[in-house]
């Protein structure tokens, strides 16, 4: 039975081993990369910003379905604008080769709230009426159409300035990742998938987001009852596909590896739209592998490190790589189902007997050597016992 406890992104430290996820250590950037950066702060009105959204300012509809802010937060943000309360700046970056087109580095939730309120509808199609206002209580349950009937309120919102800073002249995407991490180094940790969605828009990423909209085994594994607003389900699916892909080579930079994979697949989806079927099958096999793994190990133990006779509590992506990687093959799943308890026993054995394997899932998890060691050791053991040969990822 699936545990219905949901882990919020803010509680991720207690759920997930952070050493195995993308973080600032994956960014390769030098001081000279910032010397070419041009910073242009200005005050744009709400009306100007609204007019830019969907034109020069792209808020991907697929991404925006997973808005983090709830109804009350959006309403109170609109209330702050109506009161003239200063709000955090919007930070944009000009798109490479497109003078008047911008990526959103910080402020997507604020921009989404503005667009939805003036459009009159939330992303799910429900009418946007102000809820939970603390000061302007007379506007409770009012929509933008209602405010327009009172010209003063509509003018006040349209003309409210918002400090907006545009970064120009960047040549290395890592500069944007570095800024992104520094902006979000406080209490709420954001996923690099949010920035990847802006930097690398395309049909492949839209497909992955659409696929993860349906709650399934990957969400159960992450203890999510809904698609994750911070895209952890999307990133995990991409990570699995990238390591299954023999065309994209892993050189030791996880961020670059996932970026390159997404770029290549965006191009592939343009040149060969029929290839979507291959990735649907691969993701279906991943989900089937997760189901078998949860049954074989138990929900509390699957994709966790094992040491000193017990499993750790935290989800570990490096362990996910090898366990789900192997279980995504049909012959392996059939072997596990015919030999219940065998894979779990082998996993505990490799953790007890192979110190290099243990190090590869707990310390230097992202180095090429660590990738080779953990896939090589686990796939060799599984191949010897199941009779099915498995190929390790393309590692430099």
DOKOLSE-943425 format. One record per residue (C-alpha): x, y, z; residue in one letter; residue number from 1. Coordinates in pm, 1 decimal, always signed. Example, Ala and Ser with C-alpha at 12.3 -4.5 7.8 and 13.67 -1.06 7.14 Angstrom:
DOKOLSE-943425
SITE        X        Y        Z marro nulum
SITE  +1230.0   -450.0   +780.0     A     1
SITE  +1367.0   -106.0   +714.0     S     2
***
This chain:
DOKOLSE-943425
SITE        X        Y        Z marro nulum
SITE     +0.0     +0.0     +0.0     X     1
SITE   +131.4   +344.5    -96.1     X     2
SITE   +205.2   +580.1   +190.3     X     3
SITE     +4.3   +897.8   +130.4     X     4
SITE   +237.4  +1122.4   +329.5     X     5
SITE   +351.0  +1402.3   +100.4     X     6
SITE   +692.9  +1560.8   +141.1     X     7
SITE   +693.4  +1931.8    +65.0     X     8
SITE   +987.9  +2079.1   -123.4     X     9
SITE  +1084.7  +2272.4   +186.7     X    10
SITE  +1112.0  +1941.4   +377.2     X    11
SITE  +1330.9  +1783.6   +111.0     X    12
SITE  +1637.3  +1784.9   +337.7     X    13
SITE  +1467.5  +1526.7   +558.9     X    14
SITE  +1353.1  +1313.4   +264.1     X    15
SITE  +1638.0  +1323.3    +15.0     X    16
SITE  +2015.0  +1287.3    +26.3     X    17
SITE  +2125.2  +1624.6   -111.9     X    18
SITE  +2468.9  +1499.0   -221.6     X    19
SITE  +2306.1  +1312.3   -512.1     X    20
SITE  +2102.9  +1603.5   -654.5     X    21
SITE  +2199.6  +1893.8   -878.4     X    22
SITE  +2344.6  +2181.5   -680.5     X    23
SITE  +2578.6  +2479.1   -707.4     X    24
SITE  +2883.3  +2251.0   -712.2     X    25
SITE  +2782.3  +2137.1  -1061.1     X    26
SITE  +2823.1  +2489.0  -1204.0     X    27
SITE  +3142.8  +2562.8  -1397.1     X    28
SITE  +3180.0  +2941.8  -1403.3     X    29
SITE  +3468.8  +3188.9  -1374.0     X    30
SITE  +3495.4  +3553.4  -1266.2     X    31
SITE  +3553.7  +3672.4  -1623.0     X    32
SITE  +3213.8  +3534.1  -1724.2     X    33
SITE  +3056.4  +3808.0  -1512.9     X    34
SITE  +3268.9  +4090.3  -1655.3     X    35
SITE  +3064.0  +4101.5  -1976.9     X    36
SITE  +2735.3  +4113.2  -1787.2     X    37
SITE  +2529.7  +4430.8  -1833.9     X    38
SITE  +2274.8  +4504.4  -1561.7     X    39
SITE  +1986.0  +4737.2  -1646.2     X    40
SITE  +1742.5  +4814.1  -1359.4     X    41
SITE  +1421.2  +5003.1  -1433.7     X    42
SITE  +1064.2  +5042.6  -1310.7     X    43
SITE   +800.2  +4879.4  -1527.8     X    44
SITE   +432.5  +4928.1  -1456.0     X    45
SITE   +199.9  +4634.5  -1400.9     X    46
SITE    +29.2  +4725.6  -1729.0     X    47
SITE   +359.7  +4714.7  -1919.8     X    48
SITE   +454.4  +4383.1  -1763.0     X    49
SITE   +116.5  +4231.5  -1842.9     X    50
SITE   +145.5  +4341.9  -2207.1     X    51
SITE   +487.3  +4172.8  -2234.3     X    52
SITE   +374.8  +3838.6  -2091.7     X    53
SITE   +320.6  +3589.9  -2369.8     X    54
SITE   +513.8  +3805.7  -2615.5     X    55
SITE   +862.3  +3907.3  -2505.6     X    56
SITE   +813.7  +3741.4  -2164.9     X    57
SITE   +735.6  +3373.3  -2204.1     X    58
SITE   +568.2  +3188.2  -1919.0     X    59
SITE   +544.7  +2831.4  -2046.0     X    60
SITE   +182.4  +2712.8  -1997.4     X    61
SITE   +304.1  +2358.7  -1923.3     X    62
SITE   +533.0  +2492.1  -1651.8     X    63
SITE   +272.5  +2731.6  -1513.9     X    64
SITE    +21.3  +2455.8  -1446.8     X    65
SITE   +240.8  +2378.9  -1148.3     X    66
SITE   +222.2  +2719.7   -983.1     X    67
SITE   +370.0  +2709.5   -635.3     X    68
SITE   +160.7  +2992.9   -494.5     X    69
SITE   -182.6  +2911.4   -361.5     X    70
SITE   -494.0  +3126.5   -408.8     X    71
SITE   -441.3  +3325.9    -88.4     X    72
SITE    -78.0  +3407.9   -170.0     X    73
SITE   -172.0  +3530.6   -517.8     X    74
SITE   -453.1  +3744.4   -380.3     X    75
SITE   -234.8  +3900.0   -112.6     X    76
SITE    +29.9  +3978.4   -374.9     X    77
SITE   -232.4  +4167.5   -578.0     X    78
SITE   -337.9  +4340.5   -255.3     X    79
SITE    +23.6  +4449.6   -197.1     X    80
SITE    +33.6  +4605.7   -543.4     X    81
SITE   -294.3  +4788.3   -482.9     X    82
SITE   -155.8  +4922.7   -153.5     X    83
SITE   +168.9  +5034.5   -317.5     X    84
SITE   +378.2  +4812.2    -90.2     X    85
SITE   +728.9  +4752.8   -233.9     X    86
SITE   +772.2  +4398.3   -360.4     X    87
SITE  +1088.7  +4204.8   -454.7     X    88
SITE  +1227.7  +4289.0   -796.8     X    89
SITE  +1163.0  +4085.2  -1108.8     X    90
SITE  +1491.2  +3957.8  -1253.6     X    91
SITE  +1507.3  +3884.7  -1625.2     X    92
SITE  +1780.6  +3781.5  -1866.5     X    93
SITE  +1775.3  +3871.1  -2233.8     X    94
SITE  +1759.7  +3564.7  -2456.7     X    95
SITE  +2073.1  +3496.7  -2656.7     X    96
SITE  +2032.1  +3642.3  -3005.3     X    97
SITE  +1687.6  +3787.1  -2926.0     X    98
SITE  +1715.2  +4150.5  -2820.4     X    99
SITE  +1365.2  +4196.9  -2680.1     X   100
SITE  +1286.1  +3849.4  -2553.0     X   101
SITE  +1348.9  +3756.0  -2191.0     X   102
SITE  +1399.2  +3460.1  -1959.3     X   103
SITE  +1261.5  +3488.1  -1606.6     X   104
SITE  +1528.5  +3419.2  -1344.0     X   105
SITE  +1328.6  +3536.2  -1044.9     X   106
SITE   +962.8  +3633.8  -1026.8     X   107
SITE   +766.6  +3370.1  -1218.0     X   108
SITE   +508.9  +3332.8   -942.9     X   109
SITE   +455.7  +3711.3   -927.7     X   110
SITE   +426.6  +3737.4  -1304.4     X   111
SITE   +184.7  +3444.9  -1314.6     X   112
SITE    -32.7  +3605.5  -1047.3     X   113
SITE    -49.9  +3931.1  -1247.3     X   114
SITE   -138.3  +3753.8  -1568.9     X   115
SITE   -399.8  +3529.2  -1410.5     X   116
SITE   -569.7  +3811.9  -1221.6     X   117
SITE   -597.4  +4042.4  -1524.1     X   118
SITE   -693.7  +3752.0  -1752.5     X   119
SITE   -960.7  +3669.9  -1495.5     X   120
SITE   -877.9  +3300.8  -1457.3     X   121
SITE   -635.7  +3074.6  -1273.0     X   122
SITE   -428.4  +2827.6  -1474.1     X   123
SITE   -688.2  +2557.4  -1399.6     X   124
SITE   -964.8  +2768.4  -1557.4     X   125
SITE  -1136.2  +2879.0  -1236.3     X   126
SITE  -1236.4  +3244.7  -1200.9     X   127
SITE   -974.3  +3449.1  -1013.1     X   128
SITE  -1145.1  +3630.6   -726.7     X   129
SITE   -944.3  +3790.1   -448.9     X   130
SITE   -941.0  +3576.0   -134.5     X   131
SITE   -797.2  +3618.7   +213.1     X   132
SITE   -725.2  +3992.0   +192.3     X   133
SITE   -602.1  +4136.1   +521.7     X   134
SITE   -640.8  +4511.1   +463.4     X   135
SITE   -851.7  +4579.9   +154.1     X   136
SITE  -1134.9  +4363.3   +281.9     X   137
SITE  -1388.2  +4556.5    +72.8     X   138
SITE  -1229.5  +4391.2   -234.0     X   139
SITE  -1277.9  +4037.4   -101.5     X   140
SITE  -1425.2  +3810.7   -374.1     X   141
SITE  -1370.3  +4079.3   -636.9     X   142
SITE  -1235.3  +3995.4   -980.9     X   143
SITE  -1042.0  +4215.0  -1225.1     X   144
SITE  -1370.1  +4281.4  -1407.0     X   145
SITE  -1514.3  +4407.2  -1077.7     X   146
SITE  -1215.3  +4637.7  -1023.6     X   147
SITE  -1252.1  +4779.2  -1374.5     X   148
SITE  -1599.0  +4899.6  -1284.4     X   149
SITE  -1427.2  +5112.7  -1022.0     X   150
SITE  -1178.6  +5307.7  -1232.1     X   151
SITE   -959.8  +5414.5   -940.6     X   152
SITE   -866.9  +5059.9   -839.5     X   153
SITE   -798.6  +4950.3  -1197.2     X   154
SITE   -579.4  +5254.1  -1265.1     X   155
SITE   -396.4  +5205.2   -936.8     X   156
SITE   -303.5  +4847.2  -1027.3     X   157
SITE   -216.7  +4921.1  -1390.9     X   158
SITE    +14.5  +5207.7  -1297.2     X   159
SITE   +187.9  +5046.2   -999.5     X   160
SITE   +563.6  +5027.9  -1071.0     X   161
SITE   +763.3  +4709.0  -1016.6     X   162
SITE  +1141.3  +4720.7  -1008.7     X   163
SITE  +1257.6  +4503.3  -1298.2     X   164
SITE  +1622.4  +4427.4  -1370.5     X   165
SITE  +1738.8  +4288.2  -1703.8     X   166
SITE  +2070.3  +4104.1  -1743.2     X   167
SITE  +2228.2  +4138.3  -2086.3     X   168
SITE  +2554.1  +4031.6  -2245.3     X   169
SITE  +2583.0  +3688.9  -2082.2     X   170
SITE  +2756.8  +3427.6  -2296.5     X   171
SITE  +2773.0  +3129.7  -2061.6     X   172
SITE  +2450.7  +2970.5  -1936.7     X   173
SITE  +2634.6  +2878.2  -1616.9     X   174
SITE  +2628.9  +3248.0  -1523.4     X   175
SITE  +2248.8  +3232.3  -1509.6     X   176
SITE  +2255.8  +2910.2  -1307.6     X   177
SITE  +2499.2  +3070.4  -1061.4     X   178
SITE  +2275.9  +3375.9  -1019.4     X   179
SITE  +1972.8  +3151.3   -986.9     X   180
SITE  +2130.6  +2949.8   -703.6     X   181
SITE  +2242.3  +3262.1   -521.4     X   182
SITE  +1897.2  +3415.7   -545.8     X   183
SITE  +1748.0  +3100.2   -399.2     X   184
SITE  +2001.2  +3016.5   -129.9     X   185
SITE  +1759.7  +3102.1   +151.0     X   186
SITE  +1504.2  +2888.1   +326.8     X   187
SITE  +1312.9  +2770.3    +17.9     X   188
SITE  +1529.6  +2565.2   -216.0     X   189
SITE  +1430.7  +2579.2   -580.4     X   190
SITE  +1496.9  +2312.6   -838.9     X   191
SITE  +1733.6  +2381.2  -1129.7     X   192
SITE  +1463.0  +2224.9  -1348.3     X   193
SITE  +1274.1  +2553.7  -1312.5     X   194
SITE  +1556.0  +2742.6  -1480.9     X   195
SITE  +1619.4  +2461.6  -1731.0     X   196
SITE  +1260.0  +2502.0  -1847.0     X   197
SITE  +1331.7  +2865.8  -1938.5     X   198
SITE  +1676.4  +2810.0  -2088.2     X   199
SITE  +1589.6  +2503.4  -2295.0     X   200
SITE  +1225.9  +2527.6  -2404.3     X   201
SITE  +1119.7  +2265.5  -2654.1     X   202
SITE   +887.8  +1978.3  -2735.1     X   203
SITE  +1087.6  +1721.2  -2539.5     X   204
SITE  +1061.3  +1910.3  -2210.3     X   205
SITE   +694.1  +1981.4  -2277.5     X   206
SITE   +643.5  +1608.8  -2332.3     X   207
SITE   +813.1  +1519.5  -2002.7     X   208
SITE   +605.3  +1773.7  -1810.7     X   209
SITE   +286.0  +1648.3  -1974.0     X   210
SITE   +380.2  +1288.1  -1894.1     X   211
SITE   +444.3  +1364.9  -1526.9     X   212
SITE   +110.7  +1546.9  -1497.5     X   213
SITE    -52.0  +1207.4  -1443.0     X   214
SITE    +21.6  +1089.2  -1090.5     X   215
SITE   +192.6   +751.1  -1097.5     X   216
SITE   +468.3   +538.3   -943.4     X   217
SITE   +734.2   +810.2   -976.6     X   218
SITE   +520.6  +1036.9   -757.0     X   219
SITE   +461.8   +757.6   -505.1     X   220
SITE   +836.8   +704.7   -488.7     X   221
SITE   +884.5  +1076.0   -415.7     X   222
SITE   +587.1  +1074.9   -175.7     X   223
SITE   +393.7  +1322.2   -386.3     X   224
SITE    +18.3  +1306.3   -421.7     X   225
SITE    +30.5  +1565.3   -699.6     X   226
SITE   +275.5  +1668.3   -973.0     X   227
SITE   +558.3  +1848.3   -795.4     X   228
SITE   +552.0  +2228.7   -837.5     X   229
SITE   +931.2  +2227.1   -809.2     X   230
SITE   +967.6  +1966.4  -1085.9     X   231
SITE  +1147.7  +1693.0   -888.4     X   232
SITE   +939.2  +1433.6  -1077.9     X   233
SITE  +1037.4  +1590.3  -1410.8     X   234
SITE  +1406.2  +1601.9  -1320.4     X   235
SITE  +1408.7  +1241.0  -1198.7     X   236
SITE  +1244.9  +1120.7  -1521.1     X   237
SITE  +1499.3  +1315.1  -1729.5     X   238
SITE  +1785.5  +1180.3  -1520.6     X   239
SITE  +1667.6   +823.6  -1580.5     X   240
SITE  +1631.9   +880.3  -1956.4     X   241
SITE  +1969.5  +1051.8  -1982.1     X   242
SITE  +2153.8   +760.8  -1822.2     X   243
SITE  +1965.5   +516.9  -2048.7     X   244
SITE  +2069.1   +719.5  -2353.2     X   245
SITE  +2396.4   +607.4  -2512.2     X   246
SITE  +2427.3   +914.5  -2735.5     X   247
SITE  +2486.6  +1169.8  -2458.2     X   248
SITE  +2817.5  +1115.8  -2280.0     X   249
SITE  +2858.5  +1185.8  -1909.9     X   250
SITE  +3183.0  +1374.3  -1841.5     X   251
SITE  +3142.0  +1457.5  -1472.4     X   252
SITE  +2921.5  +1767.6  -1488.1     X   253
SITE  +2565.9  +1660.2  -1398.3     X   254
SITE  +2406.4  +1993.6  -1490.2     X   255
SITE  +2579.8  +2001.4  -1829.8     X   256
SITE  +2491.3  +1635.7  -1888.4     X   257
SITE  +2119.4  +1693.1  -1829.3     X   258
SITE  +2125.5  +2020.2  -2026.5     X   259
SITE  +2294.1  +1854.8  -2326.1     X   260
SITE  +2053.0  +1562.7  -2312.0     X   261
SITE  +1751.4  +1797.4  -2313.3     X   262
SITE  +1897.1  +2004.1  -2599.2     X   263
SITE  +1959.2  +1691.2  -2807.0     X   264
SITE  +1612.2  +1553.9  -2744.1     X   265
SITE  +1444.9  +1887.0  -2823.3     X   266
SITE  +1617.9  +1869.7  -3163.6     X   267
SITE  +1526.1  +1502.4  -3205.6     X   268
SITE  +1159.6  +1578.5  -3140.2     X   269
SITE  +1168.9  +1842.0  -3416.9     X   270
SITE  +1345.0  +1617.3  -3670.7     X   271
SITE  +1163.5  +1298.6  -3577.1     X   272
SITE   +829.8  +1360.9  -3400.2     X   273
SITE   +753.6   +987.4  -3406.8     X   274
SITE  +1035.6   +928.2  -3156.8     X   275
SITE   +798.7  +1033.5  -2879.7     X   276
SITE   +676.9   +673.5  -2875.7     X   277
SITE  +1022.7   +549.4  -2776.2     X   278
SITE  +1033.9   +779.1  -2475.2     X   279
SITE   +679.2   +694.8  -2373.5     X   280
SITE   +785.6   +328.8  -2365.2     X   281
SITE  +1103.2   +405.5  -2169.2     X   282
SITE   +909.0   +605.1  -1909.8     X   283
SITE   +646.8   +332.5  -1885.3     X   284
SITE   +928.1    +83.6  -1819.5     X   285
SITE  +1068.0   +315.6  -1551.9     X   286
SITE   +731.1   +328.8  -1377.5     X   287
SITE   +691.7    -49.4  -1400.8     X   288
SITE  +1040.1    -84.9  -1255.5     X   289
SITE   +948.4   +143.5   -965.0     X   290
SITE   +637.1    -65.0   -892.6     X   291
SITE   +840.0   -387.5   -884.6     X   292
SITE  +1111.8   -220.8   -676.5     X   293
SITE   +865.0    -93.4   -417.9     X   294
SITE   +726.3   -445.2   -389.6     X   295
SITE  +1070.5   -609.4   -368.9     X   296
SITE  +1228.6   -369.5   -118.5     X   297
SITE   +932.1   -212.1    +56.9     X   298
SITE   +843.8   +155.7    +31.9     X   299
SITE  +1065.1   +259.5   +324.0     X   300
SITE  +1376.7    +92.3   +181.7     X   301
SITE  +1360.6   +127.9   -195.5     X   302
SITE  +1625.0   +367.4   -333.4     X   303
SITE  +1787.7   +412.2     +8.6     X   304
SITE  +2145.9   +346.4   +113.6     X   305
SITE  +2211.2    +31.5   +315.9     X   306
SITE  +2488.9    +14.0   +575.0     X   307
SITE  +2557.8   -159.4   +903.9     X   308
SITE  +2257.6   -384.9   +866.3     X   309
SITE  +1996.7   -113.6   +813.3     X   310
SITE  +1855.0   +120.4   +551.2     X   311
SITE  +1887.6   +497.9   +577.0     X   312
SITE  +1569.8   +703.9   +574.7     X   313
SITE  +1663.9   +943.8   +294.8     X   314
SITE  +1584.4   +890.0    -71.6     X   315
SITE  +1907.8   +859.8   -269.9     X   316
SITE  +1917.5   +943.4   -640.6     X   317
SITE  +2245.3   +762.3   -698.4     X   318
SITE  +2080.7   +443.6   -571.2     X   319
SITE  +1774.1   +524.3   -781.8     X   320
SITE  +2001.7   +539.7  -1088.5     X   321
SITE  +2114.0   +179.7  -1057.7     X   322
SITE  +1809.8    +10.3   -903.3     X   323
SITE  +1549.0   +162.5  -1133.5     X   324
SITE  +1794.8   +152.8  -1423.1     X   325
SITE  +1815.0   -225.8  -1392.3     X   326
SITE  +1444.3   -271.3  -1315.1     X   327
SITE  +1346.0    -75.0  -1625.1     X   328
SITE  +1438.3   -383.0  -1830.9     X   329
SITE  +1151.9   -628.7  -1868.2     X   330
SITE  +1370.2   -940.2  -1832.8     X   331
SITE  +1504.2   -810.9  -1500.3     X   332
SITE  +1154.1   -737.1  -1371.2     X   333
SITE  +1042.2  -1088.9  -1463.0     X   334
SITE  +1346.1  -1236.6  -1288.9     X   335
SITE  +1275.8  -1032.7   -972.8     X   336
SITE   +910.1  -1138.2   -969.3     X   337
SITE  +1009.4  -1504.4  -1005.9     X   338
SITE  +1271.6  -1474.9   -730.7     X   339
SITE  +1122.3  -1251.8   -459.4     X   340
SITE  +1377.9  -1122.2   -212.1     X   341
SITE  +1674.8  -1206.7   -436.2     X   342
SITE  +1747.0   -854.3   -564.6     X   343
SITE  +1713.2   -701.2   -219.8     X   344
SITE  +1958.5   -958.8    -80.5     X   345
SITE  +2205.5   -885.8   -362.4     X   346
SITE  +2179.8   -513.0   -297.4     X   347
SITE  +2249.6   -558.6    +72.0     X   348
SITE  +2543.6   -782.9    -17.6     X   349
SITE  +2704.6   -533.1   -254.5     X   350
SITE  +2663.7   -260.5     +8.9     X   351
SITE  +2830.1   -484.6   +269.5     X   352
SITE  +3110.5   -619.9    +51.7     X   353
SITE  +3197.3   -349.3   -202.2     X   354
SITE  +3337.0    -34.5    -39.4     X   355
SITE  +3386.1   +135.2   -377.3     X   356
SITE  +3016.3    +88.2   -456.0     X   357
SITE  +2920.1   +240.2   -120.4     X   358
SITE  +3143.3   +542.7   -181.2     X   359
SITE  +2991.4   +588.6   -526.2     X   360
SITE  +2643.3   +640.5   -378.8     X   361
SITE  +2731.3   +847.6    -74.0     X   362
SITE  +3029.5  +1079.5   -135.9     X   363
SITE  +3163.9  +1150.2   -485.2     X   364
SITE  +2839.1  +1043.8   -650.9     X   365
SITE  +2872.5  +1263.1   -961.4     X   366
SITE  +3225.7  +1188.9  -1081.9     X   367
SITE  +3264.9   +974.4  -1396.5     X   368
SITE  +3445.1   +714.1  -1185.8     X   369
SITE  +3156.3   +698.3   -936.9     X   370
SITE  +2906.4   +652.7  -1220.9     X   371
SITE  +3115.5   +372.3  -1373.1     X   372
SITE  +3165.4   +201.4  -1038.6     X   373
SITE  +2805.4   +197.7   -921.1     X   374
SITE  +2651.8   +101.6  -1255.9     X   375
SITE  +2933.2   -142.8  -1330.3     X   376
SITE  +2925.1   -320.3   -994.6     X   377
SITE  +2546.0   -343.0   -973.1     X   378
SITE  +2479.0   -431.5  -1336.7     X   379
SITE  +2752.1   -699.7  -1329.6     X   380
SITE  +2600.2   -857.1  -1018.5     X   381
SITE  +2248.2   -848.2  -1161.8     X   382
SITE  +2362.9   -979.9  -1499.2     X   383
SITE  +2546.8  -1273.1  -1338.8     X   384
SITE  +2242.0  -1371.6  -1134.2     X   385
SITE  +1964.3  -1304.6  -1386.3     X   386
SITE  +2140.9  -1406.3  -1707.1     X   387
SITE  +2044.4  -1075.2  -1870.5     X   388
SITE  +2329.1   -852.2  -1984.1     X   389
SITE  +2292.4   -482.7  -1899.0     X   390
SITE  +2489.1   -195.7  -2055.6     X   391
SITE  +2623.0    +80.7  -1833.4     X   392
SITE  +2576.3   +447.5  -1937.3     X   393
SITE  +2808.5   +627.0  -2180.1     X   394
SITE  +3070.9   +764.6  -1938.7     X   395
SITE  +3395.0   +936.8  -2038.7     X   396
***
